């Protein structure tokens, strides 16, 4: 029972983190993983994992353009903002 509650709690935290990152990109526009890491007060490894999950769920897209060596992640409809960078 304890493990089931703990797993449910972790899933809820990940859903909340996904929503937090999605809403950040919605307001901020295209971002690189380090911007997300700073926003969620974590490291780029976790930020990249969240971005990858949102990308796999088709909530985000990844640009072919990059800032430095990092690809830009954006919400469908923000393509013009990617081109402006």
N, C-alpha and C positions, 0 to 999 in steps of 0.2 A: 504494500500500500504506500509506504513512504517513497519508494522509488518511482511509483506512478505519479504521485503528487509532485515530486521533484522534476520529473520529465515534463509534466504539463507546465510547471512554472518556467522552465527553461524555454519551452516552445513559445509561451506567452511573451517572454523577454525578447526573443528573436523577432517575433511578429511586431512588437513595439519598436524595435530597432530598425526593422525594414521600413516601417511607416515613418519613423523619424528621419531616416536618410532620404526616402522618397519626397517627403515634404520639404526637406532642405533643398534638394535639387529643383523642386518645383518653384521655389522662391528664388534661389541663387542662380539658376541656369546651369549650363554645363560645368562639370567639376572634374577634378582629378582625385584619385584616392586619398592623397594627403590632406586635401581640404575636408573630405568626409571624416578622416581620422581625427582631425582637429575638432570638428563639430561634435563628434560623439565622444570626444575625450578618450581616445583609444589609440592603438597602433595601426599602421597601414595594413597589416596582415588581416585584422578583423574587418577593417573598412573594405578591403578588396574582396573579402568573402561575402560581405553583405551586398556589395555592388554586383558580384558574380551571380548571386542568387536572384537579385532583381532583374538582371540581364537574362538569365535562364527562364524566368517567369514572364519574359517579354514586357516588363514594366519599364525597362530602360533600354537604351541603345548605346553602342560604343562607337565613337568616331574613328575614322581612319587618320584624322589629324591628331597631333599630340602636342602637349605643352612639355617641353623638355623630352623626356623619354616616356612620359605617362599619357595614355590615351584618355580622351574626354568621355565622360558618361553623361547622358542627357535623356530627358523624357521625350517621347515622340511628340513632335510639334515644336521642339526647340532647335530644329535644324538650322534655322537662320542665325541663331545665336552662336552656334558652333562655327559657322562660316565667318562670322564677324570677329572671331578671336585670332 
